[in-house]
């Protein structure tokens, strides 16, 4: 059976970016994909910015900060399991159905954190309930991010996958910025006592309406043209377990390559975004509001750069973006972290530069990772590889950084940790095939060679 349908049939399913209707559909796909990611990272932004209040509410005592960082890290424990469950299901029944379920779980669990009683009210049950809700978030996030990236990649035109896919990560930073800004706004408008008692709860509650908006947007979309194409060709067969076995038996190499790249990506990501407020307050000595300002300015700068690097990758390729980012962070991480410790203004400068060096990776995730797998195992391949690496190295980065800095007093450790992760990423990048502009349709791993063979086949069919 052919790996692809005739081009005219696929064109009936795929949006035409040159037509008003096609552009409208692409914009809807961007919104439907990005809103879930924004909701997920809104929670991370709020959790990071409100970490001091969470420590007081749930983890009082000498090891309170470690407890709060553990609450952040534990949400990643079930991410791999979530990827293993949601990914194969998404490859069997479709991306849209799974994404509707994951956004409800993420937003609901986040909102419930805002309703939890504190340690002073119910004792040890307070941190236990907080950690249980973080576990639910982790399980649902295990299916959310891989599905959203796959959904966006399969809707985007092949020659503009970097441009359109970058808006998913725009949603990542948009959600994180919104969470940080929300906490900062409350800090400026409420007294310290009000923030301690109830102000920190408000941003968590706001996640529920965000999730409902996302559910509505996703309900208005059809499944991706790439997935529908294989469904109509009866290429999507068996059970989710069949999809999982197929992935593990035949696509272990792209899983390993992606695993190495995600280590670099997410050690930098969670160090710069999630751990940074704690680092700036506890290690650099900035106030809570000043730390929030540094992070907000840096995140806004990163948001401004994301569409540019996504667009640029469509012409130059994904690998040059990654090489520039990994080498830049490896060389400049320690000098920039030293500069960060020189005061408030220098912290802003150093954080903005670090963010600019990191963004070429983040901006090209949705264009790079989905193209490493064929359609029938794409969701599972992305979700499993990404979430296992993230759970092991990304989500634990704040906890590792905080523990080592507290234990040794070496304030530059986060930079060294980032350098080690970048070295692993560079080794993995050596084995990555460039897929900029390649089609991601069909049941074979996308590549320029497959595109050339498909073109030859179509020319032969035309002549016949």
Buried (B, 14 or more C-beta within 10 A) or exposed (E): EEBBBEEEEBEEBBBEBEEEEBEEBBEBBBBBBBBBBBBBBBBBBBBBBBBBBBBBBBBBEEEBBBBBBBBBBBBBBBBBBBBBBBBBBBBBBBBBBBBBBBBBBBBBBBBBBBEBEBBEEEEEEBBEBBBBBBBBBBBBBBBBBBBBBBBBBBBBBBEBBBBBBBBBBBBBBBBBBBBBBBBBEBBEEBEEEEBBBEBBBBBBBBBBEBBBBBBEBBEEBEBBBBBBBBBEBEBBEBEBEBBBBBBBEEBEEBBEBBBBBBBBBBBBBBBBBBBBBBBBBBBBEBEBEBBBBBBBBBBBBBBEBBBBBBBBBBEBBBBBBBBBBBEBBBEBBBEBBBBBBEEBEBBBBBBBBBBBBBBBBBBBBBBBBBBBBBBBBBBBBBBBBBBBBBBBBBBBBBBBBBBBBEEEEEBBBBBBBBBBBBBBBBEBBEEBBBBBBBBBBBBBBBBBEBBEEBEEEEEEEEEE
